[in-house]
Amino acid sequence: MFFIGKIHRGILAALFAVAAGLLIWGASHTAAVAVQAQPVKGVNLPVVMYHSILPYNTSRSKYIVSPKTLENDLTYLQQQHFTTVTMQDVISYVKDGTELPEKPILITFDDGYYNNYVYAYPLFKKYNMKMMLSPIAHFSELFSEKDGGHKTYSHATWDQLSEMQQSGVVEIENHTYNLHSQKGRLGAKKLKTENTQEYQVMLRKDLQKAQSMIKEHVGVDMNVFVYPFGAVSPEALPVIRSLGFKATLTCEAKMNVLTHSENCLIGLGRFLRPPGESSAAYFSRIMK
């Protein structure tokens, strides 16, 4: 009986040890699952992409919206308590922890059309809001040297870009000097026939030319690169970083989440603003 009692006590001790181990494992497993389930903390940043602003759209282009549509967008955003920010605000938040407004939004205009100066710029001044403009430097150079002023196809001149930048309403950023074609090379994308070195030499030369020309004529040191057509090549990033750019913007339709990691500034997504959709419908769709 004494021997059997010792066996029973041994079995009970073993069972208690197993039970304790299971409790510890269960607690640690639950804690691990809880940690894994925690969402990544950050600030949502929707970025809207416009191109031409014209009162007519005879070509039915998805890149043209009317001044009335733009004004409706701006008033809708204010009613919904969004605050427009610049890319410098965004960079300062990520790098230095500078506070952003509760509901930030970035409004961008690609290519630097003259009609942005005529129609968009006055609206942003009227509502005390911010916009980012990314001109193709070659076309601003071209239209600064000849008669422009055609709202459909002309590009903003150096003087017009300078006026907008000095207003404090418009932020100017790099959209290449002359890499904005869909024939042959797609935007700033690497050709299949190029090796990496050839491509990077070409890209560096173009971006440096845009940097120096806009610095000379507009007085801006740009530190954001906007990919033409959203055409991205991985070989471009080392060049972009080496030239001092802090952020890049694409045409990928996605919501951005800002953290304090500088990697979140690379490949920011943007939502194209098409014509024919109400402000409420458009912004409700992209905020999902």
Beta strands, then each sheet from edge to edge (+ up, - down):
strand 1: 43-45
strand 2: 47-50
strand 3: 52-53
strand 4: 64-65
strand 5: 83-84
strand 6: 104-111
strand 7: 131-135
strand 8: 170-172
strand 9: 224-226
strand 10: 247-249
strand 11: 256-258
strand 12: 271-272
sheet 1: 1+ 11-
sheet 2: 5+ 6+ 2+ 12+
sheet 3: 3+ 4+
sheet 4: 5+ 6+ 7+ 8+
sheet 5: 9+ 10+
end
